[in-house]
Amino acid sequence: MKTLILLLLSFFILSANERIISLSPSITEIVYALEKGDFLVGTSSFSLYPKQAQKLPIVGGYENPNIERILALEPTLVVGQSFNQSTLEKLKYFEIKTLMLNLKNIENIKKSITILASEIASKKYEKLIKSIDAQIKNAPINIAPHSVMIVYGLREDLRSSTYIAGHNIFFEDIIKLSGNKNAYSSNSTSQPVLNYENIIALNPDQIIILHSHATEPNVDIKKALKAWYRLPTNASRNKNISIVDEDYLHIPSHRVALTIKRLFLEMNNNYKKGN
């Protein structure tokens, strides 16, 4: 009995001294959702949710965290994603515990939530995963299957590069779960870059543009939409081009449940069937 008490005391002391650094907004959100936000001592740029995260020290951007800043915060655990591999490898040299998560598709997100919860001793992971599964289960019935192209960011000039959702990424998962298909079919990266000729060649039935007023405040929305409607595609002919502006759309965290709900609505309920 005495040994058990000592072990429990040891566990609580270790937990109380946990100092976590998150290297991406997604991980920051998940840590807070697992109710371990008090253990965070630093995070990356653009960690805006929840509001408490905005008060944390910034250790750098997505792909260029500052090692000196990280070391100065004396973390007991640094959590990153695959694009942080180089940084995480460097931190191992300083004998800092690291964890690398894969948050590319929906199954990866759910697995990563479980892995992180186990690492930081949280029991709240089941609720987060259930919320994702519930949105998938409650998807509206698709009455008009069609091809969908999801575009990252709203621009007024389409002559330059346009980033879209490709393969093995949670956006493609959502397209398929809704009963539709990704307009992009070539074997390439998860975020292919197209010019306007490539977009015309794809000829998507629907185009959904993910816009963030917070990061793209100076875009003339009417002018940008006119540029898209000038392209000869099924989407423009049938007026199936829409802009979605929600702060969670680009973040592969537990809030992917909200993204599923929002995009299902856009692809099925708001889709206008062509003549």
Sequence and secondary structure as in RCSB ss.txt:
>XXXX:A:sequence
MKTLILLLLSFFILSANERIISLSPSITEIVYALEKGDFLVGTSSFSLYPKQAQKLPIVGGYENPNIERILALEP
TLVVGQSFNQSTLEKLKYFEIKTLMLNLKNIENIKKSITILASEIASKKYEKLIKSIDAQIKNAPINIAPHSVMI
VYGLREDLRSSTYIAGHNIFFEDIIKLSGNKNAYSSNSTSQPVLNYENIIALNPDQIIILHSHATEPNVDIKKAL
KAWYRLPTNASRNKNISIVDEDYLHIPSHRVALTIKRLFLEMNNNYKKGN
>XXXX:A:secstr
 HHHHHHHHHHHHHHHT  EEESSHHHHHHHHHTT GGGEEEB TT  SSGGGGGS B   SS   HHHHHHT  
SEEEEEGGGHHHHHHHHHTT  EEEE  SSHHHHHHHHHHHHHHTT S HHHHHHHHHHHHHT    SS  EEEE
EES  S  SS EEB  SSSHHHHHHHHTT EES  SS  SS EE HHHHHHH  SEEEEE  TTT TT  HHHHH
HHHHHS SHHHHTT EEEE  TTTT  STTHHHHHHHHHIIIIIT     
